[in-house]
Amino acid sequence: MMDTFPDLGSLSDQELKDLIQQLTDEEQEVSYRRRILHGKIDILRAELVNRLRKKHEGGEDVISGADVQRLTDILAGRASGGDES
């Protein structure tokens, strides 16, 4: 793939068609990869929900005080990328 977009006026019709095809193929690959990643994320979220449901059914705390504090920090705009404690 080119780092910069080519001067379209200097490309022949065939070169334009080839470039369109190349970018279309690349977009399809990216789209496929995105769908795979979304599927994996959905599976992981479902597993987490199942685990939380089992904890709740077993009488365990599902949400800790640290979770509430983290949410409070996020909502207050104090969230950071790492742990401050």
C-alpha positions in Angstrom: 0.0 0.0 0.0 1.2 3.5 -0.8 2.0 5.9 2.0 0.5 8.8 0.2 -2.4 8.9 -2.2 -1.2 8.9 -5.9 -1.7 11.7 -8.3 -5.0 10.4 -9.8 -4.5 12.4 -13.0 -1.3 10.6 -13.8 -2.9 7.1 -13.5 -4.3 5.2 -16.5 -7.8 3.8 -16.4 -6.4 0.3 -15.7 -4.2 1.6 -12.9 -7.3 3.3 -11.4 -9.3 0.0 -11.7 -6.4 -1.9 -10.1 -6.1 0.6 -7.3 -9.9 0.4 -6.7 -9.7 -3.4 -6.6 -6.7 -3.4 -4.2 -8.4 -1.0 -1.8 -11.7 -3.0 -2.0 -9.8 -6.2 -1.2 -8.0 -4.5 1.7 -11.3 -3.2 3.0 -12.9 -6.6 2.9 -10.0 -8.1 4.8 -10.2 -5.4 7.5 -14.0 -5.9 7.7 -13.6 -9.6 8.1 -11.0 -9.1 10.9 -13.3 -6.6 12.6 -16.2 -9.2 12.5 -13.9 -11.8 14.0 -12.8 -9.5 16.8 -16.4 -8.5 17.6 -17.3 -12.2 17.8 -14.5 -12.8 20.3 -15.5 -9.8 22.3 -19.1 -11.0 22.4 -17.9 -14.4 23.6 -15.7 -12.9 26.4 -18.6 -10.6 27.5 -21.0 -13.6 27.7 -18.4 -15.5 29.8 -18.0 -12.5 32.1 -21.8 -12.2 32.5 -22.1 -15.9 33.3 -19.4 -15.7 35.9 -21.0 -12.6 37.5 -24.4 -14.4 37.4 -22.9 -17.4 39.2 -21.3 -15.2 41.8 -24.6 -13.4 42.4 -26.5 -16.7 42.7 -23.9 -18.0 45.1 -24.4 -15.0 47.4 -21.1 -13.4 46.6 -20.7 -9.6 46.0 -20.8 -8.9 42.3 -19.7 -5.3 42.7 -17.0 -4.3 45.1 -16.4 -0.9 46.8 -13.4 -0.5 44.5 -15.7 -0.9 41.5 -18.0 1.8 42.8 -15.1 4.1 43.5 -13.7 3.6 40.0 -17.1 4.3 38.5 -17.4 7.4 40.7 -14.0 8.6 39.4 -15.0 8.0 35.8 -18.2 9.9 36.2 -16.4 12.7 38.0 -13.8 12.9 35.1 -11.0 11.8 37.3 -10.4 8.6 35.5 -6.8 7.9 34.4 -5.1 5.3 32.3 -3.5 3.5 35.2 -4.0 2.9 38.9 -3.2 5.8 41.1 -3.3 3.8 44.4 
